[in-house]
Amino acid sequence: MRSSGVLLMSETQKEKAAAMPTIAKTTMVERVARAIYEGRNGAGCIPWARRDGAHRKPYLSDARAAIAAMRDPTPAIVEAVKPWPGHCWGQIETAGSAKRAAYLADQATATSSFTTMIDAALAEDPLPETKGIAAA
């Protein structure tokens, strides 16, 4: 809805918007690197934001390796994707040929989507100022 150039949202639209997850302002690689840093160094460590690029570099490298290891989804991850309500991947075995083909296509799409998201996370540049700094 618009009223004098202002976008107005219905209560339902506002509820849906409030329920949507927020998109992080940091890259996935940096978030994982920070979690590794804080996990290794414990409470009271120097905050990640105060660390320079040379100190962050090995953690970023570890984060990239951890994310890359997740590139191929496990059966449990694919199973968690439900293309429609009530969907059950287990029905593949008992489905007729047309339905089986549809299930397999959905499974391939879920796998491809997951891999594409991991590739996108790895393509982000979390800390441009670390270019050229050798990892410790």
VMD Tcl script that builds the backbone (N, CA, C; Angstrom):
set m [mol new atoms 408]
animate dup $m
set s [atomselect $m all]
$s set {name element resname resid chain x y z} {
  {N N MET 1 A 0.834 -1.180 0.000}
  {CA C MET 1 A 0.000 0.000 0.000}
  {C C MET 1 A 0.876 1.239 0.000}
  {N N ARG 2 A 0.428 2.247 -0.714}
  {CA C ARG 2 A 1.138 3.521 -0.714}
  {C C ARG 2 A 0.154 4.625 -0.381}
  {N N SER 3 A 0.619 5.572 0.374}
  {CA C SER 3 A -0.165 6.744 0.702}
  {C C SER 3 A 0.778 7.925 0.680}
  {N N SER 4 A 0.563 8.837 -0.231}
  {CA C SER 4 A 1.422 10.012 -0.414}
  {C C SER 4 A 2.910 9.656 -0.452}
  {N N GLY 5 A 3.238 8.651 -1.254}
  {CA C GLY 5 A 4.632 8.280 -1.457}
  {C C GLY 5 A 5.253 7.484 -0.320}
  {N N VAL 6 A 4.489 7.146 0.709}
  {CA C VAL 6 A 5.006 6.389 1.845}
  {C C VAL 6 A 4.461 4.971 1.769}
  {N N LEU 7 A 5.324 4.013 1.921}
  {CA C LEU 7 A 4.920 2.616 1.895}
  {C C LEU 7 A 4.283 2.269 3.234}
  {N N LEU 8 A 3.047 1.780 3.190}
  {CA C LEU 8 A 2.341 1.374 4.401}
  {C C LEU 8 A 2.228 -0.132 4.409}
  {N N MET 9 A 2.499 -0.731 5.547}
  {CA C MET 9 A 2.422 -2.184 5.660}
  {C C MET 9 A 1.228 -2.566 6.522}
  {N N SER 10 A 0.564 -3.630 6.113}
  {CA C SER 10 A -0.524 -4.143 6.936}
  {C C SER 10 A 0.075 -4.790 8.175}
  {N N GLU 11 A -0.762 -5.075 9.171}
  {CA C GLU 11 A -0.279 -5.733 10.380}
  {C C GLU 11 A 0.317 -7.103 10.059}
  {N N THR 12 A -0.308 -7.835 9.132}
  {CA C THR 12 A 0.205 -9.147 8.737}
  {C C THR 12 A 1.579 -9.012 8.098}
  {N N GLN 13 A 1.733 -8.017 7.227}
  {CA C GLN 13 A 3.029 -7.794 6.580}
  {C C GLN 13 A 4.086 -7.419 7.616}
  {N N LYS 14 A 3.708 -6.630 8.609}
  {CA C LYS 14 A 4.643 -6.236 9.658}
  {C C LYS 14 A 5.070 -7.456 10.473}
  {N N GLU 15 A 4.107 -8.347 10.777}
  {CA C GLU 15 A 4.426 -9.557 11.535}
  {C C GLU 15 A 5.368 -10.451 10.754}
  {N N LYS 16 A 5.100 -10.600 9.440}
  {CA C LYS 16 A 5.974 -11.429 8.605}
  {C C LYS 16 A 7.369 -10.826 8.532}
  {N N ALA 17 A 7.453 -9.508 8.382}
  {CA C ALA 17 A 8.747 -8.840 8.295}
  {C C ALA 17 A 9.523 -8.997 9.601}
  {N N ALA 18 A 8.830 -8.891 10.734}
  {CA C ALA 18 A 9.488 -9.029 12.034}
  {C C ALA 18 A 10.002 -10.449 12.252}
  {N N ALA 19 A 9.326 -11.432 11.680}
  {CA C ALA 19 A 9.715 -12.833 11.862}
  {C C ALA 19 A 10.860 -13.249 10.948}
  {N N MET 20 A 11.141 -12.465 9.900}
  {CA C MET 20 A 12.204 -12.821 8.962}
  {C C MET 20 A 13.566 -12.672 9.622}
  {N N PRO 21 A 14.475 -13.588 9.320}
  {CA C PRO 21 A 15.813 -13.471 9.904}
  {C C PRO 21 A 16.530 -12.252 9.330}
  {N N THR 22 A 17.388 -11.662 10.132}
  {CA C THR 22 A 18.154 -10.528 9.646}
  {C C THR 22 A 19.377 -11.045 8.903}
  {N N ILE 23 A 19.865 -10.254 7.985}
  {CA C ILE 23 A 21.053 -10.625 7.224}
  {C C ILE 23 A 22.248 -9.959 7.898}
  {N N ALA 24 A 23.238 -10.762 8.212}
  {CA C ALA 24 A 24.415 -10.269 8.929}
  {C C ALA 24 A 25.192 -9.268 8.087}
  {N N LYS 25 A 25.827 -8.338 8.774}
  {CA C LYS 25 A 26.633 -7.334 8.091}
  {C C LYS 25 A 28.068 -7.813 7.870}
  {N N THR 26 A 28.446 -8.916 8.512}
  {CA C THR 26 A 29.780 -9.464 8.311}
  {C C THR 26 A 29.664 -10.688 7.406}
  {N N THR 27 A 30.763 -11.072 6.816}
  {CA C THR 27 A 30.746 -12.245 5.952}
  {C C THR 27 A 30.712 -13.509 6.804}
  {N N MET 28 A 30.319 -14.604 6.192}
  {CA C MET 28 A 30.277 -15.887 6.901}
  {C C MET 28 A 31.687 -16.295 7.327}
  {N N VAL 29 A 32.666 -16.072 6.463}
  {CA C VAL 29 A 34.051 -16.432 6.801}
  {C C VAL 29 A 34.493 -15.670 8.048}
  {N N GLU 30 A 34.188 -14.386 8.116}
  {CA C GLU 30 A 34.599 -13.606 9.286}
  {C C GLU 30 A 33.853 -14.051 10.541}
  {N N ARG 31 A 32.571 -14.377 10.414}
  {CA C ARG 31 A 31.819 -14.834 11.584}
  {C C ARG 31 A 32.381 -16.154 12.122}
  {N N VAL 32 A 32.720 -17.071 11.215}
  {CA C VAL 32 A 33.292 -18.354 11.649}
  {C C VAL 32 A 34.689 -18.127 12.236}
  {N N ALA 33 A 35.486 -17.262 11.604}
  {CA C ALA 33 A 36.831 -16.964 12.118}
  {C C ALA 33 A 36.747 -16.378 13.524}
  {N N ARG 34 A 35.805 -15.485 13.718}
  {CA C ARG 34 A 35.640 -14.874 15.043}
  {C C ARG 34 A 35.236 -15.931 16.078}
  {N N ALA 35 A 34.350 -16.832 15.691}
  {CA C ALA 35 A 33.928 -17.903 16.608}
  {C C ALA 35 A 35.111 -18.803 16.961}
  {N N ILE 36 A 35.957 -19.109 15.984}
  {CA C ILE 36 A 37.149 -19.924 16.245}
  {C C ILE 36 A 38.083 -19.176 17.198}
  {N N TYR 37 A 38.305 -17.898 16.916}
  {CA C TYR 37 A 39.178 -17.062 17.754}
  {C C TYR 37 A 38.676 -17.025 19.197}
  {N N GLU 38 A 37.390 -16.740 19.358}
  {CA C GLU 38 A 36.833 -16.635 20.708}
  {C C GLU 38 A 36.799 -17.991 21.404}
  {N N GLY 39 A 36.550 -19.063 20.641}
  {CA C GLY 39 A 36.554 -20.401 21.225}
  {C C GLY 39 A 37.935 -20.814 21.709}
  {N N ARG 40 A 38.954 -20.476 20.964}
  {CA C ARG 40 A 40.322 -20.838 21.340}
  {C C ARG 40 A 40.862 -19.985 22.480}
  {N N ASN 41 A 40.469 -18.716 22.496}
  {CA C ASN 41 A 41.067 -17.781 23.441}
  {C C ASN 41 A 40.222 -17.516 24.679}
  {N N GLY 42 A 38.975 -17.937 24.671}
  {CA C GLY 42 A 38.128 -17.859 25.856}
  {C C GLY 42 A 37.635 -16.477 26.226}
  {N N ALA 43 A 36.858 -16.457 27.297}
  {CA C ALA 43 A 36.290 -15.207 27.800}
  {C C ALA 43 A 37.418 -14.275 28.238}
  {N N GLY 44 A 37.227 -13.011 27.994}
  {CA C GLY 44 A 38.216 -12.019 28.404}
  {C C GLY 44 A 39.345 -11.813 27.413}
  {N N CYS 45 A 39.309 -12.503 26.278}
  {CA C CYS 45 A 40.369 -12.306 25.280}
  {C C CYS 45 A 40.209 -10.918 24.639}
  {N N ILE 46 A 41.258 -10.491 23.990}
  {CA C ILE 46 A 41.189 -9.206 23.282}
  {C C ILE 46 A 40.091 -9.317 22.232}
  {N N PRO 47 A 39.178 -8.349 22.170}
  {CA C PRO 47 A 38.070 -8.440 21.212}
  {C C PRO 47 A 38.572 -8.566 19.769}
  {N N TRP 48 A 37.867 -9.368 18.997}
  {CA C TRP 48 A 38.182 -9.597 17.579}
  {C C TRP 48 A 38.349 -8.282 16.837}
  {N N ALA 49 A 37.479 -7.340 17.093}
  {CA C ALA 49 A 37.504 -6.052 16.380}
  {C C ALA 49 A 38.800 -5.283 16.635}
  {N N ARG 50 A 39.473 -5.564 17.734}
  {CA C ARG 50 A 40.721 -4.864 18.042}
  {C C ARG 50 A 41.942 -5.574 17.477}
  {N N ARG 51 A 41.774 -6.735 16.898}
  {CA C ARG 51 A 42.883 -7.482 16.312}
  {C C ARG 51 A 43.162 -6.972 14.905}
  {N N ASP 52 A 44.438 -6.878 14.551}
  {CA C ASP 52 A 44.780 -6.409 13.206}
  {C C ASP 52 A 44.689 -7.553 12.193}
  {N N GLY 53 A 44.804 -7.191 10.924}
  {CA C GLY 53 A 44.671 -8.166 9.842}
  {C C GLY 53 A 45.650 -9.317 9.929}
  {N N ALA 54 A 46.890 -9.035 10.336}
  {CA C ALA 54 A 47.895 -10.099 10.426}
  {C C ALA 54 A 47.501 -11.122 11.497}
  {N N HIS 55 A 46.900 -10.672 12.580}
  {CA C HIS 55 A 46.481 -11.593 13.645}
  {C C HIS 55 A 45.238 -12.378 13.220}
  {N N ARG 56 A 44.372 -11.754 12.445}
  {CA C ARG 56 A 43.128 -12.406 12.005}
  {C C ARG 56 A 43.356 -13.433 10.905}
  {N N LYS 57 A 44.393 -13.229 10.126}
  {CA C LYS 57 A 44.618 -14.045 8.921}
  {C C LYS 57 A 44.570 -15.555 9.178}
  {N N PRO 58 A 45.280 -16.114 10.179}
  {CA C PRO 58 A 45.213 -17.567 10.373}
  {C C PRO 58 A 43.817 -18.047 10.763}
  {N N TYR 59 A 43.081 -17.233 11.496}
  {CA C TYR 59 A 41.712 -17.605 11.870}
  {C C TYR 59 A 40.803 -17.593 10.640}
  {N N LEU 60 A 41.030 -16.640 9.757}
  {CA C LEU 60 A 40.257 -16.589 8.514}
  {C C LEU 60 A 40.561 -17.810 7.653}
  {N N SER 61 A 41.820 -18.218 7.637}
  {CA C SER 61 A 42.209 -19.412 6.888}
  {C C SER 61 A 41.528 -20.654 7.465}
  {N N ASP 62 A 41.520 -20.760 8.789}
  {CA C ASP 62 A 40.837 -21.885 9.439}
  {C C ASP 62 A 39.340 -21.867 9.140}
  {N N ALA 63 A 38.758 -20.680 9.143}
  {CA C ALA 63 A 37.328 -20.552 8.866}
  {C C ALA 63 A 37.006 -20.992 7.443}
  {N N ARG 64 A 37.830 -20.582 6.496}
  {CA C ARG 64 A 37.615 -21.007 5.106}
  {C C ARG 64 A 37.683 -22.525 4.982}
  {N N ALA 65 A 38.639 -23.135 5.661}
  {CA C ALA 65 A 38.772 -24.598 5.618}
  {C C ALA 65 A 37.538 -25.266 6.227}
  {N N ALA 66 A 37.050 -24.723 7.338}
  {CA C ALA 66 A 35.868 -25.300 7.989}
  {C C ALA 66 A 34.631 -25.170 7.097}
  {N N ILE 67 A 34.462 -24.020 6.488}
  {CA C ILE 67 A 33.300 -23.810 5.615}
  {C C ILE 67 A 33.412 -24.692 4.369}
  {N N ALA 68 A 34.606 -24.774 3.795}
  {CA C ALA 68 A 34.809 -25.615 2.609}
  {C C ALA 68 A 34.503 -27.084 2.911}
  {N N ALA 69 A 34.790 -27.520 4.136}
  {CA C ALA 69 A 34.511 -28.908 4.521}
  {C C ALA 69 A 33.010 -29.186 4.547}
  {N N MET 70 A 32.213 -28.144 4.660}
  {CA C MET 70 A 30.756 -28.292 4.686}
  {C C MET 70 A 30.136 -28.213 3.290}
  {N N ARG 71 A 30.944 -28.062 2.262}
  {CA C ARG 71 A 30.443 -27.806 0.910}
  {C C ARG 71 A 29.476 -28.868 0.400}
  {N N ASP 72 A 29.757 -30.117 0.663}
  {CA C ASP 72 A 28.864 -31.185 0.228}
  {C C ASP 72 A 27.936 -31.547 1.384}
  {N N PRO 73 A 26.627 -31.343 1.211}
  {CA C PRO 73 A 25.706 -31.584 2.320}
  {C C PRO 73 A 25.611 -33.058 2.684}
  {N N THR 74 A 25.365 -33.300 3.941}
  {CA C THR 74 A 25.138 -34.661 4.423}
  {C C THR 74 A 23.685 -35.037 4.110}
  {N N PRO 75 A 23.355 -36.314 4.164}
  {CA C PRO 75 A 21.954 -36.704 3.964}
  {C C PRO 75 A 21.004 -35.994 4.939}
  {N N ALA 76 A 21.449 -35.771 6.169}
  {CA C ALA 76 A 20.597 -35.095 7.157}
  {C C ALA 76 A 20.297 -33.652 6.740}
  {N N ILE 77 A 21.269 -32.983 6.136}
  {CA C ILE 77 A 21.050 -31.605 5.678}
  {C C ILE 77 A 20.049 -31.595 4.532}
  {N N VAL 78 A 20.222 -32.494 3.576}
  {CA C VAL 78 A 19.274 -32.564 2.454}
  {C C VAL 78 A 17.888 -32.936 2.961}
  {N N GLU 79 A 17.828 -33.845 3.918}
  {CA C GLU 79 A 16.550 -34.268 4.489}
  {C C GLU 79 A 15.820 -33.108 5.146}
  {N N ALA 80 A 16.572 -32.158 5.706}
  {CA C ALA 80 A 15.965 -31.014 6.397}
  {C C ALA 80 A 15.246 -30.068 5.440}
  {N N VAL 81 A 15.594 -30.112 4.149}
  {CA C VAL 81 A 14.947 -29.261 3.162}
  {C C VAL 81 A 13.627 -29.910 2.759}
  {N N LYS 82 A 12.565 -29.186 2.924}
  {CA C LYS 82 A 11.236 -29.703 2.572}
  {C C LYS 82 A 10.662 -28.820 1.466}
  {N N PRO 83 A 10.700 -29.284 0.201}
  {CA C PRO 83 A 10.183 -28.464 -0.900}
  {C C PRO 83 A 8.711 -28.085 -0.748}
  {N N TRP 84 A 7.944 -28.882 -0.029}
  {CA C TRP 84 A 6.549 -28.554 0.231}
  {C C TRP 84 A 6.145 -29.184 1.562}
  {N N PRO 85 A 5.087 -28.659 2.197}
  {CA C PRO 85 A 4.663 -29.211 3.490}
  {C C PRO 85 A 4.343 -30.709 3.380}
  {N N GLY 86 A 4.781 -31.469 4.356}
  {CA C GLY 86 A 4.518 -32.899 4.377}
  {C C GLY 86 A 5.445 -33.716 3.497}
  {N N HIS 87 A 6.375 -33.056 2.847}
  {CA C HIS 87 A 7.321 -33.746 1.969}
  {C C HIS 87 A 8.172 -34.717 2.774}
  {N N CYS 88 A 8.443 -35.868 2.218}
  {CA C CYS 88 A 9.277 -36.867 2.896}
  {C C CYS 88 A 10.201 -37.505 1.863}
  {N N TRP 89 A 11.511 -37.271 2.028}
  {CA C TRP 89 A 12.470 -37.846 1.088}
  {C C TRP 89 A 12.385 -39.368 1.066}
  {N N GLY 90 A 11.974 -39.983 2.156}
  {CA C GLY 90 A 11.873 -41.428 2.231}
  {C C GLY 90 A 10.878 -42.008 1.236}
  {N N GLN 91 A 9.981 -41.175 0.732}
  {CA C GLN 91 A 8.995 -41.643 -0.238}
  {C C GLN 91 A 9.612 -41.934 -1.607}
  {N N ILE 92 A 10.853 -41.547 -1.795}
  {CA C ILE 92 A 11.513 -41.790 -3.083}
  {C C ILE 92 A 11.482 -43.277 -3.424}
  {N N GLU 93 A 11.744 -44.106 -2.429}
  {CA C GLU 93 A 11.840 -45.551 -2.663}
  {C C GLU 93 A 10.514 -46.165 -3.095}
  {N N THR 94 A 9.394 -45.613 -2.631}
  {CA C THR 94 A 8.097 -46.217 -2.921}
  {C C THR 94 A 7.310 -45.454 -3.981}
  {N N ALA 95 A 7.839 -44.360 -4.457}
  {CA C ALA 95 A 7.109 -43.528 -5.424}
  {C C ALA 95 A 7.139 -44.152 -6.821}
  {N N GLY 96 A 6.131 -43.823 -7.614}
  {CA C GLY 96 A 6.126 -44.228 -9.021}
  {C C GLY 96 A 7.234 -43.500 -9.756}
  {N N SER 97 A 7.495 -43.894 -10.993}
  {CA C SER 97 A 8.646 -43.348 -11.715}
  {C C SER 97 A 8.581 -41.829 -11.906}
  {N N ALA 98 A 7.407 -41.282 -12.215}
  {CA C ALA 98 A 7.299 -39.829 -12.416}
  {C C ALA 98 A 7.534 -39.091 -11.099}
  {N N LYS 99 A 6.915 -39.591 -10.029}
  {CA C LYS 99 A 7.081 -38.941 -8.733}
  {C C LYS 99 A 8.515 -39.115 -8.240}
  {N N ARG 100 A 9.094 -40.284 -8.492}
  {CA C ARG 100 A 10.487 -40.531 -8.100}
  {C C ARG 100 A 11.408 -39.536 -8.807}
  {N N ALA 101 A 11.171 -39.299 -10.088}
  {CA C ALA 101 A 11.983 -38.341 -10.842}
  {C C ALA 101 A 11.848 -36.942 -10.241}
  {N N ALA 102 A 10.618 -36.586 -9.841}
  {CA C ALA 102 A 10.397 -35.268 -9.230}
  {C C ALA 102 A 11.132 -35.167 -7.895}
  {N N TYR 103 A 11.067 -36.224 -7.074}
  {CA C TYR 103 A 11.772 -36.231 -5.798}
  {C C TYR 103 A 13.275 -36.086 -6.014}
  {N N LEU 104 A 13.810 -36.841 -6.967}
  {CA C LEU 104 A 15.248 -36.779 -7.228}
  {C C LEU 104 A 15.656 -35.400 -7.733}
  {N N ALA 105 A 14.801 -34.775 -8.548}
  {CA C ALA 105 A 15.080 -33.413 -9.027}
  {C C ALA 105 A 15.087 -32.437 -7.850}
  {N N ASP 106 A 14.119 -32.585 -6.927}
  {CA C ASP 106 A 14.076 -31.729 -5.740}
  {C C ASP 106 A 15.323 -31.926 -4.887}
  {N N GLN 107 A 15.742 -33.167 -4.757}
  {CA C GLN 107 A 16.932 -33.488 -3.964}
  {C C GLN 107 A 18.175 -32.868 -4.608}
  {N N ALA 108 A 18.260 -32.949 -5.919}
  {CA C ALA 108 A 19.392 -32.354 -6.636}
  {C C ALA 108 A 19.383 -30.834 -6.475}
  {N N THR 109 A 18.199 -30.238 -6.515}
  {CA C THR 109 A 18.080 -28.785 -6.339}
  {C C THR 109 A 18.505 -28.383 -4.928}
  {N N ALA 110 A 18.069 -29.144 -3.930}
  {CA C ALA 110 A 18.443 -28.839 -2.549}
  {C C ALA 110 A 19.955 -28.931 -2.377}
  {N N THR 111 A 20.549 -29.979 -2.925}
  {CA C THR 111 A 22.000 -30.167 -2.829}
  {C C THR 111 A 22.729 -29.044 -3.549}
  {N N SER 112 A 22.286 -28.721 -4.749}
  {CA C SER 112 A 22.912 -27.664 -5.540}
  {C C SER 112 A 22.792 -26.312 -4.845}
  {N N SER 113 A 21.628 -26.039 -4.276}
  {CA C SER 113 A 21.421 -24.763 -3.584}
  {C C SER 113 A 22.354 -24.640 -2.389}
  {N N PHE 114 A 22.490 -25.709 -1.627}
  {CA C PHE 114 A 23.366 -25.700 -0.459}
  {C C PHE 114 A 24.804 -25.446 -0.901}
  {N N THR 115 A 25.260 -26.175 -1.913}
  {CA C THR 115 A 26.623 -26.021 -2.411}
  {C C THR 115 A 26.851 -24.601 -2.923}
  {N N THR 116 A 25.864 -24.050 -3.612}
  {CA C THR 116 A 25.973 -22.685 -4.135}
  {C C THR 116 A 26.104 -21.677 -2.999}
  {N N MET 117 A 25.356 -21.887 -1.912}
  {CA C MET 117 A 25.446 -20.974 -0.771}
  {C C MET 117 A 26.815 -21.059 -0.103}
  {N N ILE 118 A 27.357 -22.257 0.028}
  {CA C ILE 118 A 28.694 -22.412 0.621}
  {C C ILE 118 A 29.730 -21.749 -0.281}
  {N N ASP 119 A 29.621 -21.955 -1.590}
  {CA C ASP 119 A 30.548 -21.316 -2.527}
  {C C ASP 119 A 30.476 -19.792 -2.413}
  {N N ALA 120 A 29.270 -19.255 -2.258}
  {CA C ALA 120 A 29.101 -17.803 -2.115}
  {C C ALA 120 A 29.764 -17.309 -0.828}
  {N N ALA 121 A 29.623 -18.073 0.249}
  {CA C ALA 121 A 30.268 -17.692 1.514}
  {C C ALA 121 A 31.783 -17.665 1.350}
  {N N LEU 122 A 32.319 -18.628 0.630}
  {CA C LEU 122 A 33.767 -18.688 0.428}
  {C C LEU 122 A 34.264 -17.592 -0.513}
  {N N ALA 123 A 33.395 -17.085 -1.376}
  {CA C ALA 123 A 33.788 -16.057 -2.338}
  {C C ALA 123 A 33.824 -14.656 -1.720}
  {N N GLU 124 A 33.152 -14.493 -0.570}
  {CA C GLU 124 A 33.148 -13.178 0.079}
  {C C GLU 124 A 34.549 -12.842 0.567}
  {N N ASP 125 A 34.889 -11.570 0.542}
  {CA C ASP 125 A 36.199 -11.126 0.998}
  {C C ASP 125 A 36.026 -10.470 2.366}
  {N N PRO 126 A 36.302 -11.208 3.454}
  {CA C PRO 126 A 36.013 -10.692 4.781}
  {C C PRO 126 A 36.948 -9.591 5.260}
  {N N LEU 127 A 38.162 -9.574 4.773}
  {CA C LEU 127 A 39.137 -8.635 5.307}
  {C C LEU 127 A 40.123 -8.224 4.215}
  {N N PRO 128 A 39.707 -7.302 3.341}
  {CA C PRO 128 A 40.566 -6.934 2.207}
  {C C PRO 128 A 41.959 -6.483 2.613}
  {N N GLU 129 A 42.116 -5.900 3.812}
  {CA C GLU 129 A 43.437 -5.399 4.208}
  {C C GLU 129 A 44.436 -6.502 4.511}
  {N N THR 130 A 43.988 -7.773 4.531}
  {CA C THR 130 A 44.932 -8.869 4.796}
  {C C THR 130 A 45.583 -9.412 3.533}
  {N N LYS 131 A 45.203 -8.908 2.383}
  {CA C LYS 131 A 45.814 -9.385 1.145}
  {C C LYS 131 A 47.317 -9.171 1.197}
  {N N GLY 132 A 48.053 -10.202 0.857}
  {CA C GLY 132 A 49.508 -10.092 0.842}
  {C C GLY 132 A 50.179 -10.395 2.172}
  {N N ILE 133 A 49.402 -10.627 3.230}
  {CA C ILE 133 A 49.991 -10.967 4.530}
  {C C ILE 133 A 50.039 -12.482 4.631}
  {N N ALA 134 A 51.198 -13.029 4.860}
  {CA C ALA 134 A 51.330 -14.489 4.970}
  {C C ALA 134 A 50.709 -14.979 6.261}
  {N N ALA 135 A 50.050 -16.122 6.192}
  {CA C ALA 135 A 49.449 -16.713 7.396}
  {C C ALA 135 A 50.553 -17.204 8.328}
  {N N ALA 136 A 50.315 -17.058 9.614}
  {CA C ALA 136 A 51.302 -17.493 10.607}
  {C C ALA 136 A 51.329 -18.983 10.735}
}
mol reanalyze $m
mol bondsrecalc $m
mol representation Tube
mol addrep $m
